[in-house]
Amino acid sequence: MKWRTATAAALVSCAACLMGARGEAQSAPAPAEGAAPAVAQTDPLSQLTPAQHDAFKVAADDVAAGRFSEALPRFKDLLGVTPLGSPAQILIAKYTAESALNSDEGGYALSLLQPIETANPDDWQARSLLARAYQEAGRKADRDAELAALVALHKASPGSQIGKLNQILLERDHLADGGAVRIWYSLEPWGRYKTYVFSRIYGADGRQVSMVTLESSDFDQPSFVKEHPDLAAKGERRFSMDGYTQGQPNAQGQMTQTHATYGFFDGQPPYDTVRERILEIANQKTKPIASTTGGATPKQ
């Protein structure tokens, strides 16, 4: 039986990454939707005037609160008054791009991010946002190139900001019932169950409904080796699609969790196969092959 609390996923939204560039960071990945990197050595915002700094803070607060449509015009205004190519302008451009992505203006986001990557191919924040922009634009080859570059950067510098990053937000999708799905791509498998893809499903009211993952747990591998020794010899593994739904608290302030298994893959499935299954689950077009409820935990 597998249980996972809602706080077990070390996730990243680029807003949190960018907050690290402002000197607001934490030493370890946060358990919610952000995993801020280590504090940057310089503060790009020192180049701004006090009034511009205040305007940036208002826009950044909008991003933190999810008010992207309000943050976007504020950041656009700041872009127009900061020197092109300066550290401040690059940081603001990234914030603007993320706000644009969350306001369904992916084309505008691409126009901001591509010059940053061209000037600095090692800018992992720009690459992370570009991977998402390409995914949401249906540009799979460009998406895969960005993901490959991010994985390479992650492996090459284990002590750096990108080296400490577990995964990136790769896409946001709307559901037929008014809800939404956010999907994160792992730069390396993480956690007890070796998570490769992680998603959160939200209802129309914005509240989280469940989580769906692609995992490759070690305890699934002995049977895989027996059934497919040829694949195992090549380094392949068995993968599973899993769902986690938190129950309502009982009178003692405890709540249960339901773990669902949606199926298995012999060998790692392509990302597009996984996202298709996640969207089917989110749209309630696929039911689990097994589910178990238990594991009462204290109310958070």
PEPE-V48912 format. One record per residue. N is the residue number from 1. PHI is phi in radians with two decimals (none if undefined). OMEGA is omega as a letter, one per 30 degrees, with the letter a starting at -180 (999 if undefined). BURIAL is b if it has 24 or more other C-alpha atoms within 12 Angstrom, else e. Layout:
n=N phi=PHI omega=OMEGA burial=BURIAL
n=N phi=PHI omega=OMEGA burial=BURIAL
This chain:
n=1 phi=none omega=a burial=e
n=2 phi=-2.05 omega=l burial=b
n=3 phi=-2.22 omega=l burial=b
n=4 phi=-2.52 omega=l burial=b
n=5 phi=-1.38 omega=a burial=b
n=6 phi=-1.13 omega=a burial=b
n=7 phi=-1.67 omega=a burial=e
n=8 phi=-1.45 omega=a burial=e
n=9 phi=-1.57 omega=l burial=b
n=10 phi=-1.54 omega=a burial=b
n=11 phi=-1.88 omega=l burial=b
n=12 phi=-2.47 omega=l burial=b
n=13 phi=-1.99 omega=a burial=b
n=14 phi=-1.15 omega=l burial=b
n=15 phi=-1.03 omega=l burial=b
n=16 phi=-1.15 omega=l burial=b
n=17 phi=-1.03 omega=a burial=b
n=18 phi=-1.20 omega=l burial=b
n=19 phi=-1.05 omega=l burial=b
n=20 phi=-1.08 omega=l burial=b
n=21 phi=-1.20 omega=l burial=b
n=22 phi=-1.60 omega=a burial=b
n=23 phi=1.57 omega=l burial=e
n=24 phi=-1.96 omega=a burial=e
n=25 phi=-2.45 omega=l burial=b
n=26 phi=-2.37 omega=a burial=e
n=27 phi=-1.37 omega=a burial=e
n=28 phi=-2.36 omega=l burial=e
n=29 phi=-0.99 omega=l burial=b
n=30 phi=-1.30 omega=a burial=b
n=31 phi=-1.46 omega=a burial=e
n=32 phi=-1.65 omega=a burial=e
n=33 phi=-1.79 omega=l burial=b
n=34 phi=-2.41 omega=l burial=b
n=35 phi=-2.44 omega=a burial=b
n=36 phi=-1.24 omega=a burial=b
n=37 phi=-1.38 omega=l burial=b
n=38 phi=-1.13 omega=a burial=b
n=39 phi=-1.11 omega=l burial=e
n=40 phi=-1.22 omega=a burial=e
n=41 phi=-1.30 omega=l burial=e
n=42 phi=-2.18 omega=a burial=e
n=43 phi=-1.92 omega=a burial=e
n=44 phi=-1.05 omega=a burial=b
n=45 phi=-1.29 omega=l burial=b
n=46 phi=-1.14 omega=l burial=e
n=47 phi=-1.40 omega=a burial=e
n=48 phi=-1.51 omega=l burial=b
n=49 phi=-1.29 omega=l burial=e
n=50 phi=-0.96 omega=l burial=e
n=51 phi=-1.14 omega=l burial=e
n=52 phi=-1.16 omega=l burial=b
n=53 phi=-1.08 omega=l burial=b
n=54 phi=-1.12 omega=l burial=e
n=55 phi=-1.15 omega=l burial=b
n=56 phi=-1.10 omega=a burial=b
n=57 phi=-1.07 omega=l burial=b
n=58 phi=-1.08 omega=a burial=e
n=59 phi=-1.16 omega=l burial=b
n=60 phi=-1.14 omega=l burial=b
n=61 phi=-1.11 omega=l burial=b
n=62 phi=-1.08 omega=l burial=b
n=63 phi=-1.08 omega=a burial=b
n=64 phi=-1.05 omega=a burial=b
n=65 phi=-1.59 omega=l burial=e
n=66 phi=1.39 omega=l burial=e
n=67 phi=-1.62 omega=a burial=e
n=68 phi=-1.19 omega=a burial=b
n=69 phi=-1.17 omega=l burial=b
n=70 phi=-1.46 omega=a burial=b
n=71 phi=-1.22 omega=a burial=b
n=72 phi=-1.00 omega=a burial=b
n=73 phi=-1.14 omega=l burial=b
n=74 phi=-1.14 omega=l burial=b
n=75 phi=-1.18 omega=l burial=b
n=76 phi=-1.04 omega=l burial=b
n=77 phi=-1.08 omega=a burial=e
n=78 phi=-1.17 omega=l burial=b
n=79 phi=-1.04 omega=a burial=b
n=80 phi=-1.29 omega=a burial=e
n=81 phi=-2.10 omega=l burial=b
n=82 phi=-1.93 omega=a burial=b
n=83 phi=-1.04 omega=a burial=e
n=84 phi=-1.05 omega=l burial=e
n=85 phi=1.47 omega=l burial=e
n=86 phi=-1.30 omega=l burial=e
n=87 phi=-0.96 omega=l burial=b
n=88 phi=-1.12 omega=a burial=b
n=89 phi=-1.14 omega=l burial=b
n=90 phi=-1.13 omega=l burial=b
n=91 phi=-1.08 omega=a burial=b
n=92 phi=-1.13 omega=l burial=b
n=93 phi=-1.10 omega=l burial=b
n=94 phi=-1.18 omega=l burial=b
n=95 phi=-1.07 omega=l burial=b
n=96 phi=-1.09 omega=a burial=b
n=97 phi=-1.12 omega=l burial=b
n=98 phi=-1.14 omega=l burial=b
n=99 phi=-1.08 omega=l burial=b
n=100 phi=-1.15 omega=l burial=b
n=101 phi=-1.06 omega=a burial=b
n=102 phi=-1.41 omega=l burial=b
n=103 phi=-1.97 omega=l burial=b
n=104 phi=1.05 omega=l burial=b
n=105 phi=-2.08 omega=a burial=e
n=106 phi=-1.10 omega=l burial=b
n=107 phi=-1.08 omega=l burial=b
n=108 phi=-1.16 omega=l burial=b
n=109 phi=-1.04 omega=l burial=b
n=110 phi=-1.06 omega=a burial=b
n=111 phi=-1.13 omega=l burial=b
n=112 phi=-1.49 omega=a burial=b
n=113 phi=-1.46 omega=a burial=b
n=114 phi=-1.04 omega=l burial=b
n=115 phi=-1.12 omega=l burial=e
n=116 phi=-1.15 omega=l burial=b
n=117 phi=-1.15 omega=l burial=b
n=118 phi=-1.08 omega=a burial=e
n=119 phi=-1.28 omega=a burial=e
n=120 phi=-2.53 omega=a burial=e
n=121 phi=-1.07 omega=l burial=e
n=122 phi=-1.58 omega=l burial=b
n=123 phi=-1.32 omega=a burial=b
n=124 phi=-1.25 omega=l burial=b
n=125 phi=-1.15 omega=l burial=b
n=126 phi=-1.11 omega=l burial=b
n=127 phi=-1.11 omega=l burial=b
n=128 phi=-1.08 omega=l burial=b
n=129 phi=-1.19 omega=l burial=b
n=130 phi=-1.16 omega=l burial=b
n=131 phi=-1.02 omega=l burial=b
n=132 phi=-1.17 omega=a burial=b
n=133 phi=-1.06 omega=l burial=b
n=134 phi=-1.17 omega=l burial=b
n=135 phi=-1.06 omega=a burial=b
n=136 phi=-1.26 omega=l burial=b
n=137 phi=-1.62 omega=a burial=b
n=138 phi=1.36 omega=a burial=e
n=139 phi=-1.63 omega=a burial=e
n=140 phi=-1.15 omega=a burial=e
n=141 phi=-1.10 omega=l burial=e
n=142 phi=-1.17 omega=l burial=e
n=143 phi=-1.02 omega=a burial=b
n=144 phi=-1.12 omega=l burial=b
n=145 phi=-1.13 omega=l burial=e
n=146 phi=-1.16 omega=a burial=b
n=147 phi=-1.12 omega=l burial=b
n=148 phi=-1.10 omega=l burial=e
n=149 phi=-1.16 omega=l burial=b
n=150 phi=-1.14 omega=l burial=b
n=151 phi=-1.09 omega=l burial=b
n=152 phi=-1.12 omega=l burial=e
n=153 phi=-1.10 omega=l burial=b
n=154 phi=-1.08 omega=a burial=b
n=155 phi=-1.25 omega=a burial=e
n=156 phi=-1.30 omega=a burial=e
n=157 phi=-2.35 omega=a burial=e
n=158 phi=-1.08 omega=a burial=e
n=159 phi=-1.68 omega=a burial=e
n=160 phi=-1.54 omega=l burial=e
n=161 phi=-1.04 omega=a burial=b
n=162 phi=-1.19 omega=l burial=b
n=163 phi=-1.17 omega=l burial=b
n=164 phi=-1.57 omega=a burial=b
n=165 phi=-1.47 omega=l burial=b
n=166 phi=-1.45 omega=a burial=b
n=167 phi=-2.77 omega=a burial=b
n=168 phi=-2.19 omega=l burial=b
n=169 phi=-1.26 omega=a burial=b
n=170 phi=-1.79 omega=l burial=b
n=171 phi=-2.85 omega=l burial=b
n=172 phi=-2.26 omega=a burial=b
n=173 phi=-2.18 omega=l burial=b
n=174 phi=-1.57 omega=l burial=e
n=175 phi=-1.85 omega=a burial=e
n=176 phi=-1.11 omega=a burial=e
n=177 phi=-1.53 omega=a burial=e
n=178 phi=1.65 omega=l burial=e
n=179 phi=-1.44 omega=a burial=b
n=180 phi=-2.67 omega=l burial=b
n=181 phi=-2.28 omega=l burial=b
n=182 phi=-2.11 omega=a burial=b
n=183 phi=-2.15 omega=l burial=b
n=184 phi=-1.91 omega=a burial=b
n=185 phi=-1.89 omega=a burial=b
n=186 phi=-1.42 omega=l burial=b
n=187 phi=-1.34 omega=l burial=b
n=188 phi=-2.70 omega=l burial=b
n=189 phi=-1.04 omega=a burial=b
n=190 phi=-2.34 omega=l burial=b
n=191 phi=1.43 omega=a burial=b
n=192 phi=-1.04 omega=a burial=e
n=193 phi=-1.79 omega=l burial=b
n=194 phi=0.90 omega=a burial=b
n=195 phi=-1.44 omega=l burial=b
n=196 phi=-1.79 omega=l burial=b
n=197 phi=-2.41 omega=a burial=b
n=198 phi=-2.28 omega=l burial=b
n=199 phi=-2.40 omega=l burial=b
n=200 phi=-2.06 omega=l burial=b
n=201 phi=-1.91 omega=a burial=b
n=202 phi=-2.05 omega=l burial=b
n=203 phi=-1.42 omega=a burial=e
n=204 phi=-1.09 omega=l burial=e
n=205 phi=-1.48 omega=l burial=e
n=206 phi=1.53 omega=a burial=e
n=207 phi=-1.51 omega=l burial=e
n=208 phi=-1.19 omega=l burial=b
n=209 phi=-1.70 omega=a burial=b
n=210 phi=-2.86 omega=l burial=b
n=211 phi=-2.19 omega=l burial=b
n=212 phi=-2.28 omega=a burial=b
n=213 phi=-2.32 omega=l burial=b
n=214 phi=-1.88 omega=a burial=b
n=215 phi=-2.20 omega=l burial=b
n=216 phi=-2.44 omega=a burial=b
n=217 phi=-1.14 omega=l burial=b
n=218 phi=-1.07 omega=a burial=e
n=219 phi=-1.30 omega=l burial=e
n=220 phi=-1.56 omega=a burial=e
n=221 phi=-1.41 omega=l burial=b
n=222 phi=-0.99 omega=l burial=e
n=223 phi=-1.18 omega=l burial=e
n=224 phi=-1.13 omega=a burial=b
n=225 phi=-1.09 omega=a burial=e
n=226 phi=-1.19 omega=a burial=e
n=227 phi=-1.41 omega=a burial=e
n=228 phi=-2.35 omega=a burial=e
n=229 phi=-1.07 omega=a burial=e
n=230 phi=-1.17 omega=l burial=e
n=231 phi=-1.21 omega=a burial=e
n=232 phi=-1.09 omega=l burial=e
n=233 phi=-1.14 omega=l burial=e
n=234 phi=-1.55 omega=l burial=e
n=235 phi=1.60 omega=l burial=e
n=236 phi=-1.29 omega=a burial=e
n=237 phi=-2.38 omega=l burial=b
n=238 phi=-1.59 omega=a burial=b
n=239 phi=-2.09 omega=l burial=b
n=240 phi=-2.34 omega=l burial=b
n=241 phi=-1.73 omega=a burial=b
n=242 phi=-2.18 omega=l burial=b
n=243 phi=-2.17 omega=a burial=b
n=244 phi=-2.35 omega=a burial=b
n=245 phi=-2.21 omega=a burial=b
n=246 phi=-1.46 omega=l burial=b
n=247 phi=-1.50 omega=l burial=b
n=248 phi=-1.43 omega=a burial=e
n=249 phi=-1.13 omega=l burial=e
n=250 phi=-1.56 omega=a burial=e
n=251 phi=-1.11 omega=l burial=e
n=252 phi=-1.56 omega=a burial=e
n=253 phi=1.35 omega=l burial=e
n=254 phi=-1.82 omega=l burial=e
n=255 phi=-2.39 omega=a burial=e
n=256 phi=-1.67 omega=l burial=b
n=257 phi=-2.34 omega=l burial=b
n=258 phi=-1.79 omega=l burial=b
n=259 phi=-1.80 omega=l burial=b
n=260 phi=-2.09 omega=l burial=b
n=261 phi=-1.90 omega=a burial=b
n=262 phi=-1.80 omega=l burial=b
n=263 phi=2.60 omega=a burial=b
n=264 phi=-2.26 omega=l burial=b
n=265 phi=-2.28 omega=l burial=b
n=266 phi=-1.62 omega=a burial=b
n=267 phi=1.72 omega=a burial=b
n=268 phi=-1.23 omega=l burial=b
n=269 phi=-1.36 omega=l burial=b
n=270 phi=-1.09 omega=a burial=e
n=271 phi=-0.98 omega=a burial=b
n=272 phi=-1.14 omega=l burial=e
n=273 phi=-1.15 omega=a burial=e
n=274 phi=-1.14 omega=a burial=b
n=275 phi=-1.10 omega=l burial=b
n=276 phi=-1.09 omega=l burial=e
n=277 phi=-1.16 omega=l burial=b
n=278 phi=-1.06 omega=a burial=b
n=279 phi=-1.16 omega=l burial=b
n=280 phi=-1.10 omega=l burial=e
n=281 phi=-1.14 omega=a burial=b
n=282 phi=-1.09 omega=l burial=b
n=283 phi=-1.56 omega=l burial=b
n=284 phi=1.01 omega=l burial=e
n=285 phi=-1.75 omega=l burial=e
n=286 phi=-2.32 omega=l burial=e
n=287 phi=-1.87 omega=a burial=e
n=288 phi=-1.21 omega=l burial=b
n=289 phi=-1.47 omega=l burial=e
n=290 phi=-2.82 omega=l burial=e
n=291 phi=-2.68 omega=a burial=e
n=292 phi=-2.47 omega=l burial=e
n=293 phi=-2.03 omega=l burial=e
n=294 phi=2.99 omega=l burial=e
n=295 phi=1.10 omega=l burial=e
n=296 phi=-1.01 omega=a burial=e
n=297 phi=-2.25 omega=l burial=e
n=298 phi=-1.04 omega=l burial=e
n=299 phi=-1.10 omega=a burial=e
n=300 phi=-1.33 omega=999 burial=e
